[in-house]
Amino acid sequence: MSAHAVDVTVKDFQTQVIDASKKAPVLVDFWAPWCGPCRALGPVLEKLAAEYGGRFILAKVNSDENQSLARQYGVRGIPNVKAFANGELADEFTGALPETQVREFIDRLLPSPAEPLRQQALAAKARGETDATRKLLLQAITLDPRHEAARLDLVDLMIDAKDIEEARRLLDEIADRARDAVRVDALRARLQLVANSGSGADRASLERKIAADPADLEAHFELANLLALHQDYGPAMEQLLEIVRRERGFRDDAARKTLINLFNLLGSDNALVREYRSRLAAALN
């Protein structure tokens, strides 16, 4: 066994796995001496632990001798490999995967070599340096084409710049394989808000149009998107709900669809989302 692989028991699991994972990812291999697939997977894991030279730690747990650990972490079949990062269970797989798939599993856990460039890009964005941000993100993606966060950051930047077609293209490239589905949904919602932003009229002029003609659904819709773009979500949802009440079929159900986009953007735990989901259901029924 290499210097980067250790035998772990229930007595030292906290220190060897949970605490250690706050410094580097820890892969826990639940195995047993009688398990044939375990004997096939074990050497692969040990080889990769040595090859990666400490970028992750391999912890070997004999599940027969540590049944309480196996029960605690829901081990139902072996070999079962559970990955811990920052003190939390991050990912897992069961069965003797081929080396290429195990390597891919490990690579997803490890910090990308492009992450420092991404952090520089985020700092540049905070300073308002759009060109520098784009250049740094493109450098990060070139260095690590699989760096999902950098790709999504670039989509975000293109949405900010109202480059709708490029943002949509970039998002479509990664959406189907992205692990951060929540962020993908949020970016799709933002992208649609920008696409619906209309003539570019300001809030005051749109409010005057609505005051003069409360049945002007185009003005309601444009105002809703403008408010949402400025993160004034409650009033935006109110405008959209008013459209649903007045004319459900407006723009092929655009108001309801935009409300759903906002729900995805804010997340199901948001108080506004809970309130307006209920009000939308009442309006539809």
Secondary structure, DSSP 8 states (H G I E B T S, - for coil): --TTEEE--TTTHIIIIIIGGGTS-EEEEEE-TT-HHHHHHHHHHHHHHHHHTTSSEEEEEETTT-HHHHHHTT--SSSEEEEEETTEEEEEEES---HHHHHHHHHHHS--TTHHHHHHHHHHHHTT-HHHHHHHHHHHHHH-TT-HHHHHHHHHHHHHTT-HHHHHHHHHHHHTT-S-HHHHHHHHHHHHHHHT-TT---HHHHHHHHHH-TT-HHHHHHHHHHHHHTT-HHHHHHHHHHHHHH-TTTTTTHHHHHHHHHHHHH-TT-HHHHHHHHHHHHHH-
